[in-house]
């Protein structure tokens, strides 16, 4: 088995089941847990969901989507080793300086087990209802990443200032702040998203894609990193493959450049809506079959 990192995706799991699931995942050898970001479910949406064939959302309005940052704080309190990732935080619908304060605190409280995935958001209603602008989301995301890096550069609290087109503040300190730089991973499959990951990210996160579709995307990402002069630096390539059934399939992804596999083991085993015990059994069974090997 290739030397991949394994991340347990826990989207749409009942909120009350998450602490036990985190403890079991840690005990079974999973490297990380990823949580999605969904602020609300608008009854009417004026754009298609980009990750389904028919453009419709694949979950019911009442599906539990707890705030990922609050949830990570709770899960960190009942674990010791496992890392936590957000996949992905919708960055341009949030004020970045206030978000930087939350993330700096969370990084310290988790023992620096936090990794932040960021994305743009596809839904016009999320921008309209939060009083933010969709048209400038790309440019504001770039500035927000720079702000997060300025607030969490490593080495504890540091003086920082930022003067951009969309955000502006004078010298200040946010404390506490982590001793190591906050890892920031960039999600998205479009050319601008891949360029943003290559230029600004510590890694890239895929959405659910057929495994056969991932190698050309990874190859393009490597080309863009080379153009940015960043080809030789550390970089996580985090994939959520669909259609892999055995160790050979994961090995092929690693050979194409993937470093991390993010998946939902109950769906991998054919249980799209499992109960608590089935979910835990799948976490243990996948670890025995793939991770601990």
DAZIVEN-V137396 format. One line per field, one symbol per residue. phi: phi as a letter, one per 20 degrees, with the letter a starting at -180 (. if undefined). psi: psi as a letter, one per 40 degrees, with the letter a starting at -180 (. if undefined). A space follows every 50 residues. Layout:
phi: ???
psi: ???
//
This chain:
phi: .feeeddeedfmfggfefgfffffgffeofebcdcecbfadffdcebfff dcfdmefdcfgegfcfgfffffgffffdccdfeccdccfeffecfffffg fffffffffemmddcdecbenddgfffffdmddfgdfffffgffffffff ecennnfcfbbbcdfdcbbegbcdcfbfedgffcdddpdfgfffffffed eercceefcggfefgffffffffffffemdfeefaeddddednecbffff fffffepfdcddbdfffgencfceegfffffffffffffcfff
psi: higiihhhhfhehhdeeddddddddddeeidihiiihhdigidhheiihe fideeiieiidehhgihdddddddddeeiddiihihgihgdeeihddddd dddddddddeffehhhhiidhehddddddefihddedddddddddddddd dgeieahihiihgaddihiahihhiiiidiihhhihiieiddddddddde ieiihiahihddeddddddddddddddefedeihhhhhigiheheidddd dddddeeidhhhihddddefgdgiidddddddddddddddde.
//
